[in-house]
Amino acid sequence: MTQPKKILLVDDDADLLELLSIRLASSGYETILAESAEAAMNHLDISRPHLVISDMQMSGLDGMALFEHIHRTVPTLPVIILTAFGTIPDAVAAVQRGIFGYLTKPYDSKILLNQIERAIGLSPDTESPASCATLQASWRKTIITQSAIMEDLLTKVDRVAQGDASVLLSGESGVGKELFARAIHQASKRCDQPFITINCAAIPEQLLESELFGHTRGAFTGAIRDHKGLFQLAEGGSLFLDEIGDMPLLLQAKLLHALQERVIRPVGSTQSIPIDVRIISATHRDLKSEIEAGNFREDLYYRLFVVGLTIPSLVQRREDIPLLANHFLRVFAEKHQKDINGFAPEAISFLLASSWPGNIRQLMNVVEQSVVMSAIPLISYELVRDAMHRDETRITSFEEARKQFERDYLVRLLKITAGNVTQAAKLAKRNRTEFYKLLQRHQLDYTLYKPQREKA
């Protein structure tokens, strides 16, 4: 059964938010609601929607600030902006910056639904329903390459996919580890079952346990209903644990037990639930060094590392750069409705000679910026050079940088103190009342950082 596509809705008007949610739910979409940009950022840390629809004018960060955050962290996630104060120049400027759609309120429901269908159709995380045989036959098409080192890796992927062993993917940030995890799933006998992903580095420890294993009603403050964890949602399929090297030690022990016994126990439950899930994990860390430092369990490492695959960096497969650049050009030319045919020879030479510390993710950003800024059918060397410079030196506004630092600082304090507001306020040298106001301003729930026994 096909899972409904998830849309994150962001608006500080709760009534309008609920109304839009009802309309989209009636069209078959699953909605996630956030009443501020800050709350939306928290949801992005936990879930992975296929589309974000945001109001422009909101208290705190506005819709454009939210878009800039999304564009930096999840550049392929499409964003549609709804506003009551839009003008044609505003719309043109928004689309040039990379926003997928820009509609004024009151919006036409048919136009909005049409834009949603187009946006989700372009999202690389979405797929049309297909048989397992079709997916198995076409899994290689998602990986664009003419590199010998990549062909060797794809041969290993095909071989690994035929079994059911746990796979650990390693490589630099931005090399496409999730793409390979999905390819392994699609090439396997589980291809018509769910493929579920979670970023272990992006979610607080106590919330991560609930997301993985689920919880029962009343297990902790705010648990108003039973909640199925990702292991249950991935039943029969594959669970991709991204950035597994950042998983807290306590949870590593619980994950090890789940993998050894093939059962999970939701938070607050006394009953174990059997699971049939293939584990694919990934990290940019050196896990052997993490083991020596006492940050990662050696027994869990060997459970995850039944098969290990290393994804090469972009500079190790330079012959793929023109192929990838032209692929991204076609995708973004369609997204931004630009008539662009290719790159000037000097532009391709510049791409080939660059160091690409951000790997494929950085290349994708540079190509999109070049497409947006190009006024002619051929992307010039100057455009690519300027896009590369903007990508490497992008500076946010002082206000946005201050807010982001403040939020990250508060999260760090809550992690250090396990959600103890009194201790956190002392470390910050602020009184409790002021500290509570800071948490409220950034939509942070300190109870998420408390040990489970304190929440119950």
N, C-alpha and C positions, 0 to 999 in steps of 0.2 A: 504493500500500500504506500502511495506517494505521500511524503510528509508535507504539510502545508508550509508555504514560504513565510518566513518571519519578517515583520516590518517593525522597526523601532519608531514610535511616534513621540515627538517632543513638542510640548506646548505648555505655557504656564497658565492657560485657561483650562481648568479641569473639565468643565462642561463640554467645550469644543473638542478636547482630547477624547472624552468618552464617546461623543457623537461620531467622530471620525473612526474610532475603534469599532463601533457597532457596524458602520457602513462597510468597512474593510473585512470584518469578520463575516458579514453576509455574502461577501464575494469570495470567501474561501481562504482568506489570509489569517495567519496567526499574528496578533499584535502584542507588542511590549510597550508599556506606557511610561513616560518620564515627564515630570513637570518642570524640568530645567535642563540646561545643557550639562551642568555638573552631574545631575542624576543620570543623564544619558551616557556620560563617560563611564560611570560605574557599571551600567548595563552592558556597555561594549566590552568591559573587562571580563564579564561573566558569560554572556551569550554572544552568538555570532549571527546577527540578522543578515538578511539578504538585501535590505534597503533601509535607509533612514529618511523619514519625512519630518522636517523641523519647521517650526515657526521662526520668523526672522527676529522680531522684537520681543525679548524676554528679559526679566530681571536677572541680574548676574551676567554671565556670558551670553552673547546673542547667537543667532543661527550661523552667521559667518564664522565666528570664533569656533563653534562646534565643528563646522565643516573643515576648517583648517586643521583642527586636532585629528579628525578622521582621515583627512588627506595625508597627514604625516604618518599615522600609525597603521591605517588599513587603506592604502591608496586605491584598491580596486572596489571598495564599497561605495555604491552610488548614493547620492544625496539629492533629495528634492526639497526645495524651500517653498513654504507657503507664507505669504505676507499680506497684510492689509494696506501696506503703504508702498507697493511696488510701482515702478515706472519702467518704461522701455529701456532707458539707459542702465537702470539698475539690473534689469534682466540680462542685457547684453554683457555687462561687466561680470555678473555672477557666472554665466555660462563660460565666459573666457577664463575664469579662474578654475573651472573644472566641475562646477555644479551640474548635475545631470538635467534637472528641471527647475523652473521658477514660475510659480503660479500665484496670482493675487486672490485674496478673499473678497467676496464669496467665490469659491472655485466651482467650476463645472465638474460634477462627479465623473462624467464620461471621459473628460479630458484627463483627469487625475488617474483614473483606472487605466487608461491607455498608456500614460507615462509610466505607471507602475509596471505594467506588463513589459514595456520596452526596457526599463531599467533592470528588472530581474532577469530578462532574457540575455542581457549583456554581462551580467555578473558571472565571474568564473566559478563561483561556488554553487551555481545552479545547473541542473541538468534536466533535459526533457526525459519523461519516463521512457525507459528502454529495458529490453529483456536482458537477462544475465549473459546470454550468448552474444548479444550485440555489444555489451560493455566489454566482455572478455576479448572480443575481436578488435575493438577500437581503442583500447586503453593507451597504446603507444602514441596515438595521434595527439594526445594532450601534451606530450613532451617534444618540443621542437629542437632538433639537433642534427648535425652532420659530423659530430666529433667522435673520433675512435674511442676515446676514454668514456664518453657517454654511452656509446653503443655497447661497450663491454658491461657497463653498469646496468643497462636495460636488459641485457641477457640474464644477469643475476636476478634482477627484479622478477622477470618471467619465471625463473626457476624457483625463487622463494615463494612466489604467489601460489604455486601449486600445492604447497603444504599448508600447515596451520601454525608454524612456529612463531614465537614473538620476534619482532624485528626492531632493532635500534638504529635509527638514522642519525648520522652526525654530519656536521659541516658548518660553515660560517653562516651568520645571519643573512637572510635574503637569497639563499641559493635555491629555495624551492622545496624544502623538506616536506611540507604538507602536500604539495603536488605529487611527490613520489609516494607518500603514504596513501593518497587516494588512488594512485595507479596500481599499487599492490592490492588494494581492496578490489578494484574493478577487474583485475586480472585473475582474481581468486574465485573459488566456488561460493564465496559469501557475497558476490557482487550485487545480488538482488536484495540484500538485506541492508540495514542502516549502516552508514558511515558517520560516526559522531566524533567531533573534535573538541578539545579543551586546552587552553593555555594555562599550564600549572603555575606560571610565574605571575599571572595577572590577577589572581584571586586570593583573598586572605585565607589563611590556613583553615579556620573553622568553617568558613563558607565553602571552601574547596572540598572538605569532607562530605558536606551535605550534597554538593553538586555531583560528586562521584558516586556516592553510595545511597543517596536519598535520605529522607527523614520521615518520621511519623508525626501526626498531629499532636501538638503539645510538647514536642521534644525539646523545644527551647522557645524563648520569647519571640513571637512573630510567626511561629509555625502553626498556622491556622488550619492547615489541611495536610494530608499525606502528600509527599513529594517523591516522585520517582527519580532516582539518580541516573547518571549517564550510562552506568553499566547496564541498567535495566532497559534504557532507551536503545542501547546498542545490541540488545539480545539477538543472537544469530549472526551479527555482523562484525564490524571492526570498531575499536575505540582508539583514537589517535591522541596520545598524551604528549602534547608539544611542550618543550622546555622542561622535560622531566627532571633535569639536574637542579631545578629550583624548588622541587617539592620538599616541604619540611620533613624532618626526620620522623616525627610521630606518624605522619601520614604514610611515609615510606613503609613503616612496619605494617600498617593496615592494608596497604596495597599488596605487599608481599604475601600476606595471609590470604587475600582474595585470589591471587594468582596461584598459590599453592593448593588451596582447598577448592577452588572454583566455586566459591560462595561469597556473598556479601551480606552485611547486616546493616540496614538503614539506621541512622542516628535515632536513638530512642526506642528501637525495637529489640525484642528478645528472640526474634525468629530470623534464621538465616535463609537466604534465597539463592538457589543454584543459578549459575550464570554460564552461558556459552558465548564468549566474546573473544575475538582475536585482538591482541594488544600490539599496536605499533606505536613506538615512542620516538622522540627526537630531542636533540640537545645541541647547543653550540659549545657547551663546556667539555673539558677533558674529564670524564667521569672517573678515570683511574686516579687523577690528581685529587679529585673531590673525595674519593675513598680514603686516600692517604691523609687528607686534611680532616677526616672525620665528619664530612658533610653529606656523604652518601653511603648507603648500606651496600656492602660487597655482595651479600646474598641476593639482594634485589637486582643488583647489576647483572648477575649471571642469569637471573630469571628473565630479564628484559633482553639481554644480549645473547639470545640463542643464535640469531643471525645478525650481523652488523654490516651496514652499508654506509659508505662515505660519499656524500654528494660533492662533486668538485666545485670549486669557486669559478666565477665567470672568467677570470684571467687564465684558468687552466683549460678553458674551452673557448679561446678567442675566436676560433673559426665559426662559432655559433652566434657571435654578436650581430652580424648583418641579418641573419635569419630572424633572430629574436626582435631586433629593432624594427624590421619591416612588418613582422607580425603585430607588434604593439602599435605601429603606425596605422595599420588597417583597423584595429580595434578602436583606437581613439579617434581616428578620422570619422568613423561611423558614429561614435558616441557624441562627438562635438559637431557633427554634420559639416565637416570640412572636406573640400575637394583637394586632397593631397595625394600625390602619386609615389613619392619616394624621397630619398636623401641625395644631396649633392655628393660627388665622390670625395670631396674634402671633408664633408661631415662624417662619412663612413670611416675614413682614415682616422679622424679624431676619436670616434667611438672605439675603434680597434686599439688605439694606442693608450687609452685611459686605464687607470688602475682599478676602478670599480670596487671600492671598499664595501659598498652596500649591495654588491652583486646584482642579481636580476631585478630585485625590487628597486634599486637605484636606477638601473637602465630604464625600467618602465616609467619611473617618475620623470626622467629626463626626456624621454620620447613624448610623453603626454604634454609636458610644458612646451616642447617645440611645436607640437601640433596645434596647441591653443594659440600660440603667438604667431604662427606662420600666416602670411597674407598671400602667398603664392603656392602653386602646386608642388614645388620642390623645397624641401627643408635644407636650409643653407648651413654651412660650417659655423657662421656667426651665431645663428639661432641655437645650435646644439651647444656651442661653447658657452653662451650666456645661460642656457638652461642648466648646464653642469655647474656653473658658478653659483647660480641661485640655489640649486639643490644642496651644494656643499656649504653655503654661507647663509642659508635662510634664517632670518632673525624675526622673531615674533615681536609684537608690541610689548613695551615695558609692563603695561597693565596685565596682559595675558601671561607673560612670563612670571610676574609676581604671583598671580593667582595659581598658576600651575605649581610653582615652587611651594607655596603655602599649603596646597592640597597634599602634595607629595610628603611634605614635612609632617603634616598631621597624621597621615597614614603610617609613616615610619614610627612616630611616637606611639600610636595605638598598637602597632605590632610589638614594639619593645615592651610595653606595659600590659600586653594581653587585654586591652580594652579598659584598663583601670584609669578613669578620667582624672582622679585626684593625682595619681602619680604622673600622668602625662602632663597635666597642668603645671606641676612642680618642675618637671624637666624643661618645659617651655617658659618657666618663670612668668606664668600668668595665673590669675585667679580662676576658680572653677567656672564661675558665671561667664566670664569672658571666653574661656575655652569652649564651653558648650555652644556659645554663639558662633564661634569659629567653625565648629563641627556642623552646626545647622546651615551656615552660609555655604559650605561645600557639600551639603547633602550626604554627610558621612554618618553612618550608624555605628556607634562604638560597640554595640552589643555583638556585632558580627565578628569582633576580634577577641571576644571572651571565650574561655574554655567552655565546652559543651555543658559540663556539670554546673557551671555558674549560670547558664542560660535557662536551664530547666526549672 
